[in-house]
Amino acid sequence: MTDHRDDAPRDQDPGPDSRRPAVIGLILVLVLVVAGYFLMTALRQNANLEDCLMSGRRNCAPIELPTSR
């Protein structure tokens, strides 16, 4: 005796939301790539500043002065 409570076939597409996990994954990967780019840029700037300081220079970090009016 078989139970026929579920009339819909089980191998059908889940519907219009089938791409939602893929889009969320793509957005997450893009956010990680952008965050990694900014992190690498900040680390590169810090390494350049440390290299300048270790070479004995004193004017390594530029000082921004307000513009005169």
PDB file of N, CA, C and O in Angstrom:
ATOM      1  N   MET A   1       0.843  -1.176   0.000  1.00  0.00           N
ATOM      2  CA  MET A   1       0.000   0.000   0.000  1.00  0.00           C
ATOM      3  C   MET A   1       0.892   1.243   0.000  1.00  0.00           C
ATOM      4  O   MET A   1       1.717   1.425   0.896  1.00  0.00           O
ATOM      5  N   THR A   2       0.720   2.083  -0.999  1.00  0.00           N
ATOM      6  CA  THR A   2       1.543   3.283  -1.112  1.00  0.00           C
ATOM      7  C   THR A   2       0.769   4.492  -0.623  1.00  0.00           C
ATOM      8  O   THR A   2      -0.457   4.558  -0.712  1.00  0.00           O
ATOM      9  N   ASP A   3       1.516   5.431  -0.112  1.00  0.00           N
ATOM     10  CA  ASP A   3       0.929   6.664   0.422  1.00  0.00           C
ATOM     11  C   ASP A   3       1.031   7.758  -0.638  1.00  0.00           C
ATOM     12  O   ASP A   3       2.144   8.097  -1.040  1.00  0.00           O
ATOM     13  N   HIS A   4      -0.065   8.316  -1.101  1.00  0.00           N
ATOM     14  CA  HIS A   4      -0.076   9.329  -2.162  1.00  0.00           C
ATOM     15  C   HIS A   4      -0.506  10.678  -1.627  1.00  0.00           C
ATOM     16  O   HIS A   4      -1.317  11.355  -2.258  1.00  0.00           O
ATOM     17  N   ARG A   5       0.014  11.087  -0.485  1.00  0.00           N
ATOM     18  CA  ARG A   5      -0.342  12.402   0.063  1.00  0.00           C
ATOM     19  C   ARG A   5       0.293  13.534  -0.736  1.00  0.00           C
ATOM     20  O   ARG A   5      -0.279  14.619  -0.832  1.00  0.00           O
ATOM     21  N   ASP A   6       1.453  13.295  -1.303  1.00  0.00           N
ATOM     22  CA  ASP A   6       2.177  14.328  -2.041  1.00  0.00           C
ATOM     23  C   ASP A   6       1.975  14.085  -3.529  1.00  0.00           C
ATOM     24  O   ASP A   6       2.523  13.127  -4.074  1.00  0.00           O
ATOM     25  N   ASP A   7       1.203  14.932  -4.193  1.00  0.00           N
ATOM     26  CA  ASP A   7       0.908  14.750  -5.610  1.00  0.00           C
ATOM     27  C   ASP A   7       1.980  15.336  -6.520  1.00  0.00           C
ATOM     28  O   ASP A   7       2.075  14.938  -7.680  1.00  0.00           O
ATOM     29  N   ALA A   8       2.794  16.279  -6.022  1.00  0.00           N
ATOM     30  CA  ALA A   8       3.801  16.940  -6.850  1.00  0.00           C
ATOM     31  C   ALA A   8       5.020  16.042  -6.990  1.00  0.00           C
ATOM     32  O   ALA A   8       5.418  15.389  -6.026  1.00  0.00           O
ATOM     33  N   PRO A   9       5.624  15.999  -8.186  1.00  0.00           N
ATOM     34  CA  PRO A   9       6.858  15.213  -8.353  1.00  0.00           C
ATOM     35  C   PRO A   9       7.997  15.834  -7.546  1.00  0.00           C
ATOM     36  O   PRO A   9       8.058  17.053  -7.384  1.00  0.00           O
ATOM     37  N   ARG A  10       8.872  15.013  -7.056  1.00  0.00           N
ATOM     38  CA  ARG A  10       9.932  15.491  -6.168  1.00  0.00           C
ATOM     39  C   ARG A  10      11.123  16.070  -6.923  1.00  0.00           C
ATOM     40  O   ARG A  10      11.934  16.760  -6.305  1.00  0.00           O
ATOM     41  N   ASP A  11      11.273  15.834  -8.203  1.00  0.00           N
ATOM     42  CA  ASP A  11      12.438  16.311  -8.935  1.00  0.00           C
ATOM     43  C   ASP A  11      12.151  17.577  -9.743  1.00  0.00           C
ATOM     44  O   ASP A  11      12.861  17.860 -10.708  1.00  0.00           O
ATOM     45  N   GLN A  12      11.149  18.325  -9.377  1.00  0.00           N
ATOM     46  CA  GLN A  12      10.854  19.591 -10.053  1.00  0.00           C
ATOM     47  C   GLN A  12      11.751  20.695  -9.508  1.00  0.00           C
ATOM     48  O   GLN A  12      12.302  20.581  -8.413  1.00  0.00           O
ATOM     49  N   ASP A  13      11.892  21.782 -10.297  1.00  0.00           N
ATOM     50  CA  ASP A  13      12.638  22.941  -9.825  1.00  0.00           C
ATOM     51  C   ASP A  13      11.920  23.559  -8.641  1.00  0.00           C
ATOM     52  O   ASP A  13      10.690  23.553  -8.589  1.00  0.00           O
ATOM     53  N   PRO A  14      12.685  24.100  -7.674  1.00  0.00           N
ATOM     54  CA  PRO A  14      12.041  24.676  -6.499  1.00  0.00           C
ATOM     55  C   PRO A  14      11.283  25.967  -6.781  1.00  0.00           C
ATOM     56  O   PRO A  14      10.507  26.403  -5.930  1.00  0.00           O
ATOM     57  N   GLY A  15      11.470  26.585  -7.918  1.00  0.00           N
ATOM     58  CA  GLY A  15      10.713  27.785  -8.240  1.00  0.00           C
ATOM     59  C   GLY A  15      11.606  28.960  -8.560  1.00  0.00           C
ATOM     60  O   GLY A  15      12.788  28.783  -8.855  1.00  0.00           O
ATOM     61  N   PRO A  16      11.054  30.156  -8.505  1.00  0.00           N
ATOM     62  CA  PRO A  16      11.813  31.349  -8.908  1.00  0.00           C
ATOM     63  C   PRO A  16      12.942  31.714  -7.953  1.00  0.00           C
ATOM     64  O   PRO A  16      13.809  32.503  -8.327  1.00  0.00           O
ATOM     65  N   ASP A  17      12.970  31.177  -6.740  1.00  0.00           N
ATOM     66  CA  ASP A  17      14.020  31.515  -5.786  1.00  0.00           C
ATOM     67  C   ASP A  17      15.231  30.598  -5.898  1.00  0.00           C
ATOM     68  O   ASP A  17      16.074  30.594  -5.001  1.00  0.00           O
ATOM     69  N   SER A  18      15.341  29.828  -6.961  1.00  0.00           N
ATOM     70  CA  SER A  18      16.417  28.856  -7.073  1.00  0.00           C
ATOM     71  C   SER A  18      17.781  29.518  -7.241  1.00  0.00           C
ATOM     72  O   SER A  18      18.800  28.884  -6.967  1.00  0.00           O
ATOM     73  N   ARG A  19      17.831  30.771  -7.683  1.00  0.00           N
ATOM     74  CA  ARG A  19      19.120  31.454  -7.870  1.00  0.00           C
ATOM     75  C   ARG A  19      19.503  32.315  -6.680  1.00  0.00           C
ATOM     76  O   ARG A  19      20.596  32.881  -6.664  1.00  0.00           O
ATOM     77  N   ARG A  20      18.648  32.428  -5.699  1.00  0.00           N
ATOM     78  CA  ARG A  20      18.943  33.288  -4.551  1.00  0.00           C
ATOM     79  C   ARG A  20      20.230  32.884  -3.822  1.00  0.00           C
ATOM     80  O   ARG A  20      21.038  33.764  -3.525  1.00  0.00           O
ATOM     81  N   PRO A  21      20.465  31.608  -3.521  1.00  0.00           N
ATOM     82  CA  PRO A  21      21.733  31.252  -2.857  1.00  0.00           C
ATOM     83  C   PRO A  21      22.956  31.578  -3.707  1.00  0.00           C
ATOM     84  O   PRO A  21      23.990  31.977  -3.172  1.00  0.00           O
ATOM     85  N   ALA A  22      22.853  31.416  -5.011  1.00  0.00           N
ATOM     86  CA  ALA A  22      23.980  31.732  -5.888  1.00  0.00           C
ATOM     87  C   ALA A  22      24.268  33.227  -5.887  1.00  0.00           C
ATOM     88  O   ALA A  22      25.432  33.629  -5.872  1.00  0.00           O
ATOM     89  N   VAL A  23      23.238  34.048  -5.904  1.00  0.00           N
ATOM     90  CA  VAL A  23      23.423  35.503  -5.883  1.00  0.00           C
ATOM     91  C   VAL A  23      24.010  35.938  -4.548  1.00  0.00           C
ATOM     92  O   VAL A  23      24.900  36.788  -4.506  1.00  0.00           O
ATOM     93  N   ILE A  24      23.518  35.363  -3.461  1.00  0.00           N
ATOM     94  CA  ILE A  24      24.052  35.702  -2.140  1.00  0.00           C
ATOM     95  C   ILE A  24      25.523  35.294  -2.052  1.00  0.00           C
ATOM     96  O   ILE A  24      26.339  36.035  -1.505  1.00  0.00           O
ATOM     97  N   GLY A  25      25.864  34.126  -2.586  1.00  0.00           N
ATOM     98  CA  GLY A  25      27.257  33.686  -2.596  1.00  0.00           C
ATOM     99  C   GLY A  25      28.139  34.597  -3.424  1.00  0.00           C
ATOM    100  O   GLY A  25      29.262  34.902  -3.024  1.00  0.00           O
ATOM    101  N   LEU A  26      27.646  35.037  -4.574  1.00  0.00           N
ATOM    102  CA  LEU A  26      28.409  35.951  -5.425  1.00  0.00           C
ATOM    103  C   LEU A  26      28.641  37.287  -4.721  1.00  0.00           C
ATOM    104  O   LEU A  26      29.744  37.832  -4.769  1.00  0.00           O
ATOM    105  N   ILE A  27      27.620  37.808  -4.078  1.00  0.00           N
ATOM    106  CA  ILE A  27      27.759  39.070  -3.342  1.00  0.00           C
ATOM    107  C   ILE A  27      28.763  38.911  -2.208  1.00  0.00           C
ATOM    108  O   ILE A  27      29.580  39.802  -1.974  1.00  0.00           O
ATOM    109  N   LEU A  28      28.710  37.789  -1.505  1.00  0.00           N
ATOM    110  CA  LEU A  28      29.651  37.547  -0.414  1.00  0.00           C
ATOM    111  C   LEU A  28      31.085  37.479  -0.926  1.00  0.00           C
ATOM    112  O   LEU A  28      31.989  38.029  -0.298  1.00  0.00           O
ATOM    113  N   VAL A  29      31.305  36.816  -2.049  1.00  0.00           N
ATOM    114  CA  VAL A  29      32.644  36.732  -2.626  1.00  0.00           C
ATOM    115  C   VAL A  29      33.125  38.116  -3.052  1.00  0.00           C
ATOM    116  O   VAL A  29      34.285  38.459  -2.822  1.00  0.00           O
ATOM    117  N   LEU A  30      32.261  38.913  -3.664  1.00  0.00           N
ATOM    118  CA  LEU A  30      32.651  40.267  -4.071  1.00  0.00           C
ATOM    119  C   LEU A  30      33.017  41.131  -2.870  1.00  0.00           C
ATOM    120  O   LEU A  30      33.985  41.890  -2.924  1.00  0.00           O
ATOM    121  N   VAL A  31      32.251  41.024  -1.786  1.00  0.00           N
ATOM    122  CA  VAL A  31      32.557  41.788  -0.573  1.00  0.00           C
ATOM    123  C   VAL A  31      33.917  41.362  -0.016  1.00  0.00           C
ATOM    124  O   VAL A  31      34.702  42.210   0.409  1.00  0.00           O
ATOM    125  N   LEU A  32      34.199  40.071  -0.015  1.00  0.00           N
ATOM    126  CA  LEU A  32      35.494  39.598   0.481  1.00  0.00           C
ATOM    127  C   LEU A  32      36.645  40.065  -0.399  1.00  0.00           C
ATOM    128  O   LEU A  32      37.714  40.397   0.113  1.00  0.00           O
ATOM    129  N   VAL A  33      36.447  40.098  -1.704  1.00  0.00           N
ATOM    130  CA  VAL A  33      37.495  40.562  -2.614  1.00  0.00           C
ATOM    131  C   VAL A  33      37.775  42.052  -2.391  1.00  0.00           C
ATOM    132  O   VAL A  33      38.934  42.463  -2.337  1.00  0.00           O
ATOM    133  N   VAL A  34      36.724  42.853  -2.262  1.00  0.00           N
ATOM    134  CA  VAL A  34      36.903  44.294  -2.037  1.00  0.00           C
ATOM    135  C   VAL A  34      37.574  44.537  -0.682  1.00  0.00           C
ATOM    136  O   VAL A  34      38.476  45.369  -0.578  1.00  0.00           O
ATOM    137  N   ALA A  35      37.143  43.822   0.347  1.00  0.00           N
ATOM    138  CA  ALA A  35      37.764  43.974   1.667  1.00  0.00           C
ATOM    139  C   ALA A  35      39.234  43.553   1.624  1.00  0.00           C
ATOM    140  O   ALA A  35      40.080  44.203   2.239  1.00  0.00           O
ATOM    141  N   GLY A  36      39.540  42.486   0.914  1.00  0.00           N
ATOM    142  CA  GLY A  36      40.924  42.039   0.775  1.00  0.00           C
ATOM    143  C   GLY A  36      41.782  43.059   0.039  1.00  0.00           C
ATOM    144  O   GLY A  36      42.946  43.264   0.384  1.00  0.00           O
ATOM    145  N   TYR A  37      41.203  43.699  -0.980  1.00  0.00           N
ATOM    146  CA  TYR A  37      41.949  44.731  -1.715  1.00  0.00           C
ATOM    147  C   TYR A  37      42.301  45.902  -0.800  1.00  0.00           C
ATOM    148  O   TYR A  37      43.440  46.367  -0.792  1.00  0.00           O
ATOM    149  N   PHE A  38      41.312  46.381  -0.022  1.00  0.00           N
ATOM    150  CA  PHE A  38      41.589  47.508   0.872  1.00  0.00           C
ATOM    151  C   PHE A  38      42.560  47.113   1.988  1.00  0.00           C
ATOM    152  O   PHE A  38      43.378  47.930   2.411  1.00  0.00           O
ATOM    153  N   LEU A  39      42.478  45.887   2.461  1.00  0.00           N
ATOM    154  CA  LEU A  39      43.417  45.420   3.479  1.00  0.00           C
ATOM    155  C   LEU A  39      44.829  45.358   2.920  1.00  0.00           C
ATOM    156  O   LEU A  39      45.775  45.785   3.580  1.00  0.00           O
ATOM    157  N   MET A  40      44.980  44.835   1.719  1.00  0.00           N
ATOM    158  CA  MET A  40      46.313  44.761   1.120  1.00  0.00           C
ATOM    159  C   MET A  40      46.876  46.152   0.838  1.00  0.00           C
ATOM    160  O   MET A  40      48.079  46.371   0.984  1.00  0.00           O
ATOM    161  N   THR A  41      46.029  47.084   0.440  1.00  0.00           N
ATOM    162  CA  THR A  41      46.485  48.454   0.207  1.00  0.00           C
ATOM    163  C   THR A  41      46.978  49.088   1.504  1.00  0.00           C
ATOM    164  O   THR A  41      48.022  49.740   1.525  1.00  0.00           O
ATOM    165  N   ALA A  42      46.224  48.896   2.584  1.00  0.00           N
ATOM    166  CA  ALA A  42      46.627  49.458   3.877  1.00  0.00           C
ATOM    167  C   ALA A  42      47.916  48.816   4.372  1.00  0.00           C
ATOM    168  O   ALA A  42      48.782  49.507   4.908  1.00  0.00           O
ATOM    169  N   LEU A  43      48.055  47.520   4.202  1.00  0.00           N
ATOM    170  CA  LEU A  43      49.287  46.850   4.628  1.00  0.00           C
ATOM    171  C   LEU A  43      50.484  47.293   3.795  1.00  0.00           C
ATOM    172  O   LEU A  43      51.590  47.436   4.317  1.00  0.00           O
ATOM    173  N   ARG A  44      50.264  47.512   2.494  1.00  0.00           N
ATOM    174  CA  ARG A  44      51.357  47.983   1.642  1.00  0.00           C
ATOM    175  C   ARG A  44      51.810  49.380   2.067  1.00  0.00           C
ATOM    176  O   ARG A  44      53.010  49.647   2.120  1.00  0.00           O
ATOM    177  N   GLN A  45      50.873  50.264   2.367  1.00  0.00           N
ATOM    178  CA  GLN A  45      51.228  51.611   2.816  1.00  0.00           C
ATOM    179  C   GLN A  45      51.989  51.567   4.138  1.00  0.00           C
ATOM    180  O   GLN A  45      52.954  52.305   4.333  1.00  0.00           O
ATOM    181  N   ASN A  46      51.541  50.686   5.050  1.00  0.00           N
ATOM    182  CA  ASN A  46      52.214  50.558   6.331  1.00  0.00           C
ATOM    183  C   ASN A  46      53.630  50.010   6.147  1.00  0.00           C
ATOM    184  O   ASN A  46      54.561  50.463   6.813  1.00  0.00           O
ATOM    185  N   ALA A  47      53.794  49.052   5.257  1.00  0.00           N
ATOM    186  CA  ALA A  47      55.122  48.488   4.995  1.00  0.00           C
ATOM    187  C   ALA A  47      56.045  49.539   4.385  1.00  0.00           C
ATOM    188  O   ALA A  47      57.225  49.599   4.733  1.00  0.00           O
ATOM    189  N   ASN A  48      55.526  50.368   3.479  1.00  0.00           N
ATOM    190  CA  ASN A  48      56.344  51.429   2.889  1.00  0.00           C
ATOM    191  C   ASN A  48      56.775  52.436   3.949  1.00  0.00           C
ATOM    192  O   ASN A  48      57.914  52.904   3.935  1.00  0.00           O
ATOM    193  N   LEU A  49      55.874  52.770   4.867  1.00  0.00           N
ATOM    194  CA  LEU A  49      56.210  53.704   5.948  1.00  0.00           C
ATOM    195  C   LEU A  49      57.272  53.100   6.861  1.00  0.00           C
ATOM    196  O   LEU A  49      58.214  53.788   7.254  1.00  0.00           O
ATOM    197  N   GLU A  50      57.129  51.829   7.198  1.00  0.00           N
ATOM    198  CA  GLU A  50      58.125  51.179   8.052  1.00  0.00           C
ATOM    199  C   GLU A  50      59.482  51.084   7.358  1.00  0.00           C
ATOM    200  O   GLU A  50      60.515  51.265   8.002  1.00  0.00           O
ATOM    201  N   ASP A  51      59.495  50.804   6.063  1.00  0.00           N
ATOM    202  CA  ASP A  51      60.757  50.764   5.323  1.00  0.00           C
ATOM    203  C   ASP A  51      61.436  52.123   5.343  1.00  0.00           C
ATOM    204  O   ASP A  51      62.653  52.215   5.498  1.00  0.00           O
ATOM    205  N   CYS A  52      60.648  53.174   5.186  1.00  0.00           N
ATOM    206  CA  CYS A  52      61.196  54.531   5.206  1.00  0.00           C
ATOM    207  C   CYS A  52      61.791  54.842   6.578  1.00  0.00           C
ATOM    208  O   CYS A  52      62.896  55.377   6.673  1.00  0.00           O
ATOM    209  N   LEU A  53      61.058  54.507   7.638  1.00  0.00           N
ATOM    210  CA  LEU A  53      61.545  54.784   8.990  1.00  0.00           C
ATOM    211  C   LEU A  53      62.781  53.955   9.321  1.00  0.00           C
ATOM    212  O   LEU A  53      63.695  54.450   9.981  1.00  0.00           O
ATOM    213  N   MET A  54      62.822  52.708   8.876  1.00  0.00           N
ATOM    214  CA  MET A  54      63.972  51.850   9.170  1.00  0.00           C
ATOM    215  C   MET A  54      65.226  52.305   8.420  1.00  0.00           C
ATOM    216  O   MET A  54      66.343  51.996   8.836  1.00  0.00           O
ATOM    217  N   SER A  55      65.047  53.038   7.316  1.00  0.00           N
ATOM    218  CA  SER A  55      66.215  53.535   6.593  1.00  0.00           C
ATOM    219  C   SER A  55      66.770  54.807   7.221  1.00  0.00           C
ATOM    220  O   SER A  55      67.778  55.332   6.751  1.00  0.00           O
ATOM    221  N   GLY A  56      66.133  55.310   8.273  1.00  0.00           N
ATOM    222  CA  GLY A  56      66.661  56.452   9.018  1.00  0.00           C
ATOM    223  C   GLY A  56      66.102  57.793   8.585  1.00  0.00           C
ATOM    224  O   GLY A  56      66.543  58.824   9.092  1.00  0.00           O
ATOM    225  N   ARG A  57      65.173  57.817   7.689  1.00  0.00           N
ATOM    226  CA  ARG A  57      64.591  59.093   7.269  1.00  0.00           C
ATOM    227  C   ARG A  57      63.606  59.605   8.311  1.00  0.00           C
ATOM    228  O   ARG A  57      63.050  58.837   9.096  1.00  0.00           O
ATOM    229  N   ARG A  58      63.404  60.914   8.300  1.00  0.00           N
ATOM    230  CA  ARG A  58      62.492  61.510   9.282  1.00  0.00           C
ATOM    231  C   ARG A  58      61.221  62.063   8.656  1.00  0.00           C
ATOM    232  O   ARG A  58      60.250  62.328   9.366  1.00  0.00           O
ATOM    233  N   ASN A  59      61.211  62.237   7.372  1.00  0.00           N
ATOM    234  CA  ASN A  59      60.048  62.834   6.706  1.00  0.00           C
ATOM    235  C   ASN A  59      59.251  61.776   5.937  1.00  0.00           C
ATOM    236  O   ASN A  59      58.923  61.977   4.767  1.00  0.00           O
ATOM    237  N   CYS A  60      58.946  60.672   6.577  1.00  0.00           N
ATOM    238  CA  CYS A  60      58.297  59.553   5.893  1.00  0.00           C
ATOM    239  C   CYS A  60      56.796  59.755   5.738  1.00  0.00           C
ATOM    240  O   CYS A  60      56.234  59.473   4.680  1.00  0.00           O
ATOM    241  N   ALA A  61      56.157  60.235   6.773  1.00  0.00           N
ATOM    242  CA  ALA A  61      54.706  60.416   6.728  1.00  0.00           C
ATOM    243  C   ALA A  61      54.410  61.864   6.350  1.00  0.00           C
ATOM    244  O   ALA A  61      54.788  62.777   7.084  1.00  0.00           O
ATOM    245  N   PRO A  62      53.748  62.089   5.234  1.00  0.00           N
ATOM    246  CA  PRO A  62      53.440  63.480   4.857  1.00  0.00           C
ATOM    247  C   PRO A  62      52.433  64.081   5.835  1.00  0.00           C
ATOM    248  O   PRO A  62      51.471  63.434   6.248  1.00  0.00           O
ATOM    249  N   ILE A  63      52.685  65.325   6.186  1.00  0.00           N
ATOM    250  CA  ILE A  63      51.798  66.052   7.084  1.00  0.00           C
ATOM    251  C   ILE A  63      50.928  66.958   6.225  1.00  0.00           C
ATOM    252  O   ILE A  63      51.432  67.791   5.472  1.00  0.00           O
ATOM    253  N   GLU A  64      49.637  66.787   6.347  1.00  0.00           N
ATOM    254  CA  GLU A  64      48.719  67.613   5.570  1.00  0.00           C
ATOM    255  C   GLU A  64      48.365  68.871   6.369  1.00  0.00           C
ATOM    256  O   GLU A  64      47.797  68.804   7.459  1.00  0.00           O
ATOM    257  N   LEU A  65      48.716  70.000   5.795  1.00  0.00           N
ATOM    258  CA  LEU A  65      48.409  71.277   6.419  1.00  0.00           C
ATOM    259  C   LEU A  65      47.118  71.828   5.818  1.00  0.00           C
ATOM    260  O   LEU A  65      46.851  71.652   4.630  1.00  0.00           O
ATOM    261  N   PRO A  66      46.320  72.496   6.654  1.00  0.00           N
ATOM    262  CA  PRO A  66      45.122  73.096   6.101  1.00  0.00           C
ATOM    263  C   PRO A  66      45.473  74.199   5.116  1.00  0.00           C
ATOM    264  O   PRO A  66      46.454  74.919   5.304  1.00  0.00           O
ATOM    265  N   THR A  67      44.685  74.328   4.084  1.00  0.00           N
ATOM    266  CA  THR A  67      44.942  75.352   3.076  1.00  0.00           C
ATOM    267  C   THR A  67      44.637  76.728   3.666  1.00  0.00           C
ATOM    268  O   THR A  67      43.663  76.897   4.400  1.00  0.00           O
ATOM    269  N   SER A  68      45.475  77.703   3.339  1.00  0.00           N
ATOM    270  CA  SER A  68      45.234  79.056   3.846  1.00  0.00           C
ATOM    271  C   SER A  68      44.172  79.742   3.015  1.00  0.00           C
ATOM    272  O   SER A  68      44.053  79.504   1.813  1.00  0.00           O
ATOM    273  N   ARG A  69      43.411  80.589   3.662  1.00  0.00           N
ATOM    274  CA  ARG A  69      42.310  81.278   2.969  1.00  0.00           C
ATOM    275  C   ARG A  69      42.704  82.610   2.454  1.00  0.00           C
ATOM    276  O   ARG A  69      41.887  83.306   1.851  1.00  0.00           O
TER     277      ARG A  69
END
